[in-house]
Amino acid sequence: MTTTTYNHQSVTLARARVDWGANWAGVFSFITIWSIFGMLGAAIFVSAANPNASRPVTSSGMSWGMSIWAIVLTIIAMYFAGRITGRLATIDTRHDGITHGMAMFGLSVVATMVMIVLASRSLTGAVASLHSTYVLDVISGLGWAVFFSLFLGWLAALGGASAGAIRRPQTQAPVEQIRRAA
């Protein structure tokens, strides 16, 4: 809130508490960073897989590498998205930055889940043709990686948004004399 002087009285001007433009900029930044470098990781790990193995993901230890990559990538992407959100939001305190980071995190998770659901619709036939125990093994490992990615990404988003909050100096507006009407 901004305080200004009007007719020798202090008046507090209210503003919206949440800057949704800054939150959406953070969401799109997260999705961009996460998608680009996620595809890089997928390309690296999938090209290293042995397609002739009965369990190409779990037998080579590739699932550990993909999990670590996903966790580190989510932390980095959420931190930078939080910084962007905190920097673009018109906020004055770190607490408001944390609030914006939380909103940006929630929107990012929902957007990512929508993208995953849309992408999984095309992979349903391929997954159904695999052995069910193998699929359950991969999904259980993926579940832990997603949990740690989201938890540590949440902390990174809050930290990035609070660090990105700019402490704007309180400027005193010039006091102008207002002449009384006749």
N, C-alpha and C positions, 0 to 999 in steps of 0.2 A: 504494500500500500504506500501511496505517496502522500505526503503532507505538504500542503501549500497554504499560503496566507491570503485571505480574502477579507478585505475591509477590516483589517487588524484582528482577525480571528483565524485560528488554525482550523483548517478544513482537511479532512482525510478523504482522499479520492480512492474509491474501491476499484479493483480490477478483478478479472476472472482469476480464480485460483489455479486452474490447470490450463496450460498452453498446449492445446491439442495438436497444433501444427508442429511444435517441437517434438512431441511424442511420436507422431507419424513419421517425421524425418528420422528419428532414432530407429523406428521399426524397419523402415526401408533400408537404412544403413546396415542394420543387423542382417536382414535377409540377403542383401547384396554381398556382404563380407562372408557370411556363412555359406551361401550358395557357391560362390566362386572358389573359395578354398576347400569347401566340402567336395566339390567335383575334382579338384586337384588330388585330394586324399583318396577319393574313390578310384581315380585313374591309377594312382601309384599302387594301391593295395590290390586292386582287381588284376592289374597286369602282372603282379607277383604270384597270383593264385595258380595252383595246379589244377586244371580242369579235369584231369583224369583221376584225381583222388576221390574217394567216396565221400569225404567231408572236407571240401577244399577250404572252407573258412576256419573251422575249429582245429583241424589237425596240424596246420602249419603255424599256429600262433598268430595268424593274421587278425583274428578277432581282438586280441589284446592291442595290437597296433592301431586298428581302426577305432577302438574304444578310447585309447589315449589321445588319438588325433581329434576325435569328436569332443572330448572334454576340454582340451587346450583350445581348440578352435572356438568353441562356444564361449569360453571365458574371455578370449581376446575380442571376439565380435560383440559380445554384450558390453564389455568395458568401453569400447570405442563408440558403440551406439549410445550408451549412457552419457559419455562425454559430449557427444553431439546434442543429445536431448538437453542436458544441463546448460550447455553453452547457448543454445538457441532459445531456451525458455526465458521469459522475462521474470526471473526470480531473484530474490535478494538473499535468501538464506540457504544453507546446506540442507536443512530439513525439507524445504520445498524441492530441492534437488533430489532428495531421496524419494519423495512422493512422486515426482515426475519419472524417476528411474523405475519405480514399482509399476506405474501405469504403462510405461514403455515395455517393460519385461512381460507383463501380462498380454499386451497386444502382440508382442513378438511371438510368444509361445502359441497363442491362438492362430496367428498367421502361419506359423511353421507347421502346426498340426493340420491345418487345412491343406497346405502344400503336400504334406506326406500322404494324407488320405487320397488326394487327387492323383498322386503319383502311384500309390499302391493299387489303384483300380486297374492300372495297366499291367501290374506284376502279379495279379491274383492267379492267373493260369500257370505261370512259371513256378510260383511257390506251392501251388496245389500238387504239382507233379513230383515234388521232392518227398522224401520220407518224413513222416510226421515227427519222429523223435529228433531227427536232425534239425528240423525247423524249430522245434521247441527249445533245443539247446542253443541255437543262434539267438532266438528271441529272448531267452533268459539272460544271456550275456549282454544283449543289446539293452535290456531293461535297466540293468545296473549302470551301464554307460550313460543312458539317457537321464537317469536319476542324478548321477553325479554331475553331468553336464548342466542340467537345469539348476541344481542347487548352487553350484559354484558360479554359474552364469548369472544367477539372481544376485548373488553377492557382488559380482563384478559390475552388473548394471547399476546397482545402488551406489557402489563406490565411484563408478565413472560419472554418474549423474551428479552426485554431491561434489565431486572434485571439479566438474565442469561448470558448476554454478558460479557465476561471476558476482563478486561482492561489489555492487555498484555503490559509489559514494552518494551519500545523501546530500543532494544539492538544495540549497535554499532558493526558492523562486523569488525573483525580485518583487518587492511589494510596490504595487502601483496604487496611487490614490484614486479613488473613484468619486467622482463628483456626484453630489446628490441631485436628483431630478428636481426640476423647478416646482 
